[in-house]
């Protein structure tokens, strides 16, 4: 049995593959930004709590244990990784996870104090790139 190929099929196939690849990349980037924002917020909360409680309270170890119990199917809550999150917040205390104003369809403007670090370069880096 012979396959029927219509005129322009190759172009259609290439266009579809490009659309699917592009959508996968956009989805991966969106997930990365959300994870970085969550890690930054976790780091901010840990740093704040450590500042209030003081040195030696073992907050990170306790949080690690309790988060692992709450999210037993997830990884990334080791004491080391929680410290990385805290240090990530410390390295970028004003790290905005907003799009560049022209690309932002919601009309929210970027805070001037944080305008030097936009989604462009830093939010597109993976978590691994930030911790290394």
C-alpha positions in Angstrom: 0.0 0.0 0.0 1.4 3.3 -1.1 1.3 6.4 1.2 -0.4 9.4 -0.3 1.6 12.6 0.2 0.0 15.8 -0.7 1.7 18.9 -2.0 3.3 21.0 0.7 3.3 18.2 3.2 7.0 18.7 4.0 6.4 22.3 4.8 3.4 21.5 7.0 5.4 18.9 8.9 8.3 21.2 9.5 6.0 24.0 10.7 4.3 21.6 13.1 7.6 20.4 14.5 8.8 23.9 14.9 5.6 24.9 16.7 5.8 21.9 19.0 9.5 22.5 19.8 8.9 26.1 20.5 6.0 25.4 22.8 8.1 22.9 24.7 10.9 25.4 25.2 8.4 28.1 26.3 6.8 25.7 28.8 10.2 24.7 30.2 11.2 28.3 30.6 7.9 29.1 32.4 8.4 26.2 34.8 12.0 27.3 35.4 10.9 30.9 36.3 8.2 29.5 38.7 10.7 27.2 40.4 13.2 30.0 40.7 10.6 32.3 42.2 9.5 29.6 44.7 13.2 28.9 45.7 13.8 32.6 46.1 10.8 33.0 48.3 11.7 30.0 50.4 15.2 31.4 50.8 13.7 34.8 51.8 11.5 33.1 54.4 14.4 31.0 55.8 16.7 34.0 56.0 14.0 36.1 57.8 13.3 33.3 60.3 17.0 32.7 60.9 17.4 36.4 61.6 14.6 36.4 64.1 15.5 33.1 65.8 19.3 33.5 65.9 22.2 31.2 65.2 22.1 27.6 66.3 18.4 27.1 66.1 18.7 24.4 63.3 15.8 25.9 61.4 17.1 24.5 58.1 17.4 21.0 59.4 13.9 21.0 60.9 12.4 22.5 57.8 14.1 19.9 55.7 12.7 17.1 57.7 9.2 18.5 57.8 9.1 19.4 54.1 10.3 15.9 53.2 7.5 14.4 55.3 4.9 16.7 53.7 6.1 16.2 50.1 7.5 12.7 50.3 7.3 12.3 46.5 9.4 15.4 45.8 13.1 16.0 46.0 15.1 19.1 46.7 14.4 19.7 50.4 17.7 18.6 51.8 19.4 20.9 54.3 22.0 21.7 51.6 19.4 22.7 49.0 17.5 24.8 51.5 20.7 26.6 52.3 21.3 27.1 48.6 17.8 28.7 48.5 18.7 31.0 51.4 22.0 31.9 49.7 20.2 32.5 46.4 17.9 35.0 48.2 21.0 36.6 49.8 22.8 36.9 46.4 19.7 38.5 44.7 17.7 40.3 47.4 15.8 42.2 44.8 15.5 39.5 42.2 12.4 40.2 40.2 10.7 37.4 38.3 8.8 39.7 36.1 9.1 40.0 32.3 10.7 43.0 30.7 8.1 45.8 30.6 7.5 45.7 26.8 6.9 41.9 26.9 4.7 42.1 30.0 1.1 41.8 28.8 -0.4 42.4 32.2 0.7 46.0 32.3 2.5 45.6 35.6 5.6 47.8 35.7 9.0 46.7 37.0 10.2 48.3 40.2 13.1 50.6 39.5 15.2 49.2 42.3 15.1 45.8 40.7 15.3 46.9 37.1 18.9 45.9 36.7 18.0 42.2 36.9 15.1 41.3 34.6 13.8 37.9 33.5 15.9 38.1 30.4 19.2 36.7 31.6 18.9 35.6 35.2 15.5 34.0 35.4 16.3 31.9 32.3 19.2 30.3 34.0 18.5 26.9 35.6 18.6 26.3 39.4 21.8 24.3 38.9 23.4 27.3 37.2 22.5 29.6 40.0 23.8 27.3 42.8 27.1 26.6 40.9 
